[in-house]
Amino acid sequence: MKKEGWVTESRTNILRITHWGVAEAKKVAANGPDSKRQAEREARRLLSETREFIVLIEEYLADPSDEHLDGVSTKFSNISKALEALKKA
C-alpha cells in the first residue's frame, strides 16, 4: 500500500492513511458485496447448476453409461457446494 501512496509511515508501528487511501477505502466499501446481492448471486449459480444437472440426467436416461453417470455425480456435488455457498451468503 505504501507503493500506491495510500499509507505513509510516520513513526515505528504507526501508519497514516493518505487522502488517496481514504478515497480507495470508501470506493471499496461502496462497491463491496452486500449480503442480498451475494445471496442472489449464489442462488443464480445454484439455479444454473440445477438446470445443467437436469440435462445430464436426461442424457443418462437416453444412454445409461458410466461416463454419463460420472457426469451426474460430479454435477450433484457441484449443486451441493452451491447450496452450501448460498447458506453462507
TORMIPA-796279 format. One line per field, with one value per atom (N, C-alpha, C): residue number from 1; residue in one letter; x, z, y. Coordinates in pm, 1 decimal. Atoms other than C-alpha are relative to their C-alpha. Layout:
# residues N
k: c(NUM, ...);
r: c(a, ...);
x: c(X, ...);
z: c(Z, ...);
y: c(Y, ...);
***
This chain:
# residues 89
k: c(1, 1, 1, 2, 2, 2, 3, 3, 3, 4, 4, 4, 5, 5, 5, 6, 6, 6, 7, 7, 7, 8, 8, 8, 9, 9, 9, 10, 10, 10, 11, 11, 11, 12, 12, 12, 13, 13, 13, 14, 14, 14, 15, 15, 15, 16, 16, 16, 17, 17, 17, 18, 18, 18, 19, 19, 19, 20, 20, 20, 21, 21, 21, 22, 22, 22, 23, 23, 23, 24, 24, 24, 25, 25, 25, 26, 26, 26, 27, 27, 27, 28, 28, 28, 29, 29, 29, 30, 30, 30, 31, 31, 31, 32, 32, 32, 33, 33, 33, 34, 34, 34, 35, 35, 35, 36, 36, 36, 37, 37, 37, 38, 38, 38, 39, 39, 39, 40, 40, 40, 41, 41, 41, 42, 42, 42, 43, 43, 43, 44, 44, 44, 45, 45, 45, 46, 46, 46, 47, 47, 47, 48, 48, 48, 49, 49, 49, 50, 50, 50, 51, 51, 51, 52, 52, 52, 53, 53, 53, 54, 54, 54, 55, 55, 55, 56, 56, 56, 57, 57, 57, 58, 58, 58, 59, 59, 59, 60, 60, 60, 61, 61, 61, 62, 62, 62, 63, 63, 63, 64, 64, 64, 65, 65, 65, 66, 66, 66, 67, 67, 67, 68, 68, 68, 69, 69, 69, 70, 70, 70, 71, 71, 71, 72, 72, 72, 73, 73, 73, 74, 74, 74, 75, 75, 75, 76, 76, 76, 77, 77, 77, 78, 78, 78, 79, 79, 79, 80, 80, 80, 81, 81, 81, 82, 82, 82, 83, 83, 83, 84, 84, 84, 85, 85, 85, 86, 86, 86, 87, 87, 87, 88, 88, 88, 89, 89, 89);
r: c(m, m, m, k, k, k, k, k, k, e, e, e, g, g, g, w, w, w, v, v, v, t, t, t, e, e, e, s, s, s, r, r, r, t, t, t, n, n, n, i, i, i, l, l, l, r, r, r, i, i, i, t, t, t, h, h, h, w, w, w, g, g, g, v, v, v, a, a, a, e, e, e, a, a, a, k, k, k, k, k, k, v, v, v, a, a, a, a, a, a, n, n, n, g, g, g, p, p, p, d, d, d, s, s, s, k, k, k, r, r, r, q, q, q, a, a, a, e, e, e, r, r, r, e, e, e, a, a, a, r, r, r, r, r, r, l, l, l, l, l, l, s, s, s, e, e, e, t, t, t, r, r, r, e, e, e, f, f, f, i, i, i, v, v, v, l, l, l, i, i, i, e, e, e, e, e, e, y, y, y, l, l, l, a, a, a, d, d, d, p, p, p, s, s, s, d, d, d, e, e, e, h, h, h, l, l, l, d, d, d, g, g, g, v, v, v, s, s, s, t, t, t, k, k, k, f, f, f, s, s, s, n, n, n, i, i, i, s, s, s, k, k, k, a, a, a, l, l, l, e, e, e, a, a, a, l, l, l, k, k, k, k, k, k, a, a, a);
x: c(82.2, 0.0, 86.2, -87.8, 294.2, 40.2, -37.7, 388.3, -106.6, 109.5, 45.0, -23.4, 15.4, 69.4, -123.4, 120.7, -227.4, 30.9, -39.0, -37.7, 141.5, -135.6, 270.5, 38.3, -47.8, 483.0, 65.4, -54.1, 540.7, 92.8, -82.7, 678.4, -4.8, -2.5, 758.2, -137.0, 128.6, 440.3, -119.6, 111.9, 224.6, -9.2, 24.4, 75.7, -104.5, 98.8, -111.3, -59.4, 67.9, -369.9, -7.7, 5.5, -337.8, -142.0, 133.7, -637.6, -31.5, 24.8, -590.2, -44.3, 37.5, -611.1, -141.8, 137.0, -927.6, -99.4, 89.8, -1084.7, -13.5, 3.8, -992.4, -80.7, 76.3, -1133.9, -149.5, 141.3, -1462.3, -54.8, 42.9, -1478.4, -22.2, 12.7, -1422.3, -120.8, 113.8, -1678.8, -132.5, 124.0, -1939.4, -31.0, 20.8, -1887.4, 8.3, -11.3, -1846.8, -130.8, 123.0, -2091.4, -81.8, 86.4, -2383.6, -60.0, 46.8, -2547.1, -113.4, 111.3, -2856.3, 51.6, -57.4, -2651.7, 76.1, -76.2, -2428.2, -94.8, 97.2, -2729.2, -65.4, 59.5, -2884.1, 96.9, -101.4, -2559.4, 12.8, -12.4, -2532.3, -126.1, 124.6, -2899.4, -2.4, -7.3, -2846.6, 98.3, -96.4, -2542.8, -63.9, 67.8, -2748.2, -102.3, 98.5, -3022.8, 68.4, -74.6, -2770.1, 52.2, -50.9, -2610.9, -112.7, 113.8, -2953.7, -50.4, 42.3, -3050.5, 96.1, -99.0, -2726.9, -14.4, 21.4, -2796.9, -115.2, 115.7, -3133.3, 40.5, -46.0, -2967.6, 84.0, -84.0, -2712.2, -83.0, 87.4, -2987.1, -71.9, 66.2, -3172.2, 96.6, -99.5, -2850.6, 24.8, -18.8, -2805.9, -118.4, 117.5, -3162.4, 1.8, -7.9, -3102.8, 107.9, -110.2, -2773.7, 62.7, -54.0, -2712.2, 141.8, -138.8, -2334.2, 71.4, -78.0, -2070.6, 49.1, -46.8, -1945.3, -106.7, 109.3, -2284.3, -30.2, 25.7, -2329.0, 104.6, -104.9, -1994.7, -29.1, 36.7, -2111.1, -112.2, 111.6, -2432.9, 52.4, -56.0, -2235.1, 80.2, -79.6, -1995.2, -89.3, 90.5, -2277.1, -75.9, 70.1, -2458.2, 87.9, -89.4, -2151.8, 13.6, -3.3, -2137.5, -124.8, 124.9, -2501.2, 8.9, -15.6, -2420.4, 88.7, -89.9, -2133.4, -70.1, 72.1, -2354.3, -103.7, 98.4, -2619.7, 67.7, -73.9, -2362.4, 41.9, -39.1, -2239.5, -121.3, 121.9, -2598.5, -36.5, 29.2, -2646.6, 91.3, -98.0, -2332.5, -23.4, 19.4, -2441.6, -100.4);
z: c(0.0, 0.0, 0.0, 2.4, 50.1, -142.3, 138.3, -317.3, -72.5, 65.3, -425.6, 60.1, -62.6, -190.6, 88.3, -81.6, 23.8, 147.9, -139.9, 352.0, 5.2, -25.9, 491.7, 139.1, -131.5, 782.5, 64.8, -64.7, 1018.4, 115.3, -110.1, 1318.5, -1.1, -8.2, 1404.6, 44.4, -29.3, 1404.0, -10.3, 19.1, 1312.1, -148.8, 140.3, 967.6, -9.8, 26.7, 835.9, -136.8, 126.8, 562.1, -72.4, 78.8, 286.3, -53.0, 54.2, 118.6, -113.9, 103.6, -169.0, 63.3, -70.4, 76.0, 53.5, -49.3, 230.4, -114.5, 115.9, -112.9, -49.8, 45.3, -212.3, 96.4, -99.1, 112.1, -13.5, 19.1, 55.5, -126.8, 126.0, -303.0, 17.1, -23.2, -194.3, 88.0, -89.0, 84.0, -72.3, 72.9, -152.5, -100.4, 101.4, -414.2, 55.2, -59.8, -171.3, -8.2, 12.6, -197.0, 129.3, -116.4, 35.9, 3.4, -17.7, 169.1, -95.8, 90.7, -50.6, -140.3, 132.4, -370.5, -4.4, -6.3, -261.8, 0.4, -2.9, -183.0, -136.5, 133.0, -519.8, -98.8, 88.4, -698.9, 23.0, -31.8, -518.3, -41.1, 41.6, -586.8, -151.8, 146.2, -957.9, -40.0, 26.4, -952.3, 26.8, -32.6, -783.6, -107.0, 106.3, -1044.9, -127.3, 119.0, -1326.3, 13.8, -24.1, -1173.9, -5.8, -0.2, -1127.2, -141.5, 139.4, -1490.1, -74.9, 63.1, -1605.9, 50.6, -60.0, -1368.8, -70.3, 69.2, -1536.2, -138.9, 133.2, -1878.1, 8.5, -15.0, -1755.0, 33.4, -30.9, -1611.6, -125.9, 125.6, -1943.9, -93.6, 81.8, -2123.4, 52.2, -58.8, -1881.3, -32.4, 33.9, -1943.4, -145.7, 142.0, -2318.6, -26.3, 18.4, -2289.6, 136.2, -132.5, -1948.5, -10.3, 1.9, -1928.5, 122.7, -116.0, -1660.5, -19.6, 28.9, -1832.0, 34.8, -30.9, -1806.6, 150.0, -144.1, -1450.3, 78.7, -64.5, -1352.2, -13.1, 19.8, -1501.1, 93.0, -91.7, -1297.9, 142.2, -135.2, -982.6, 25.1, -13.5, -1040.6, 11.9, -3.5, -1108.5, 132.4, -128.6, -794.6, 111.2, -101.4, -584.4, -19.2, 25.3, -754.7, 55.0, -54.2, -658.5, 152.0, -144.9, -301.1, 45.9, -34.5, -292.5, -20.3, 25.9, -444.7, 108.9, -107.4, -180.9, 129.9, -119.5, 98.4, -10.4, 19.7, -51.0, 18.2, -17.7, -58.7, 147.0, -143.4, 305.7, 72.6, -64.8, 398.2, -38.8, 48.8, 197.4, 81.1);
y: c(-119.9, 0.0, 125.7, -116.6, 228.6, 35.2, -26.7, 188.4, 79.2, -70.3, 309.1, 138.1, -129.9, 606.6, 11.1, -2.7, 506.4, 16.5, -16.2, 498.7, 54.9, -46.9, 666.8, -45.9, 41.8, 556.7, 121.0, -118.1, 844.3, -38.1, 49.1, 655.7, -152.6, 145.6, 298.0, -51.4, 64.6, 85.5, 93.9, -92.0, 385.0, 32.8, -29.7, 425.4, 109.0, -103.6, 725.1, -25.7, 20.9, 686.0, 133.4, -122.9, 942.0, 20.1, -26.3, 1102.8, -96.6, 100.6, 857.5, -132.4, 122.2, 568.9, 6.6, -18.4, 709.6, -11.0, 6.0, 754.9, -143.3, 138.7, 399.8, -86.2, 75.7, 259.0, 27.7, -33.6, 444.8, -65.7, 59.8, 318.1, -150.6, 143.4, -41.2, -29.3, 21.5, -11.6, 20.8, -27.0, 132.4, -109.9, 102.7, -138.4, -141.0, 132.2, -425.6, -76.0, 79.2, -712.4, 3.1, 8.2, -679.8, -140.1, 137.2, -992.9, -35.6, 28.2, -960.4, -30.9, 23.9, -935.5, -131.6, 124.7, -1220.1, -119.8, 108.7, -1440.4, -18.2, 8.2, -1357.7, -64.7, 57.0, -1442.5, -150.7, 141.9, -1775.8, -76.7, 64.9, -1854.5, -19.3, 13.9, -1790.0, -110.2, 106.7, -2016.8, -135.7, 124.8, -2289.6, -35.3, 22.5, -2249.4, -49.9, 40.8, -2278.4, -143.1, 135.3, -2588.0, -102.2, 91.4, -2745.9, -25.4, 17.8, -2685.5, -92.0, 87.1, -2845.7, -143.8, 131.9, -3136.4, -72.3, 59.4, -3196.2, -48.4, 39.2, -3204.4, -127.1, 118.2, -3457.2, -124.3, 114.4, -3678.6, -46.1, 37.0, -3667.1, -72.9, 69.2, -3764.2, -141.0, 132.2, -4052.9, -90.8, 80.4, -4169.3, -44.8, 34.1, -4163.5, -105.3, 94.4, -4355.5, -30.8, 33.1, -4518.2, -57.4, 44.8, -4540.3, 54.7, -45.5, -4498.3, 143.3, -135.4, -4182.6, 103.5, -92.3, -4014.0, 0.5, 7.6, -4137.4, 78.9, -79.7, -3982.9, 149.2, -140.4, -3652.3, 42.5, -28.1, -3670.9, 13.0, -2.6, -3745.5, 127.4, -122.5, -3456.5, 123.0, -115.2, -3212.9, 4.2, 4.2, -3330.5, 57.2, -57.0, -3246.5, 151.5, -144.7, -2904.2, 67.9, -54.2, -2848.2, 8.4, -0.1, -2941.3, 116.1, -111.8, -2690.5, 134.8, -125.6, -2419.2, 24.9, -14.8, -2485.6, 45.2, -42.1, -2454.3, 146.5, -141.0, -2125.1, 90.7, -79.4, -1999.6, 10.6, -3.9, -2090.8, 96.9, -90.8, -1892.4, 145.5, -137.0, -1586.8, 76.5);
***
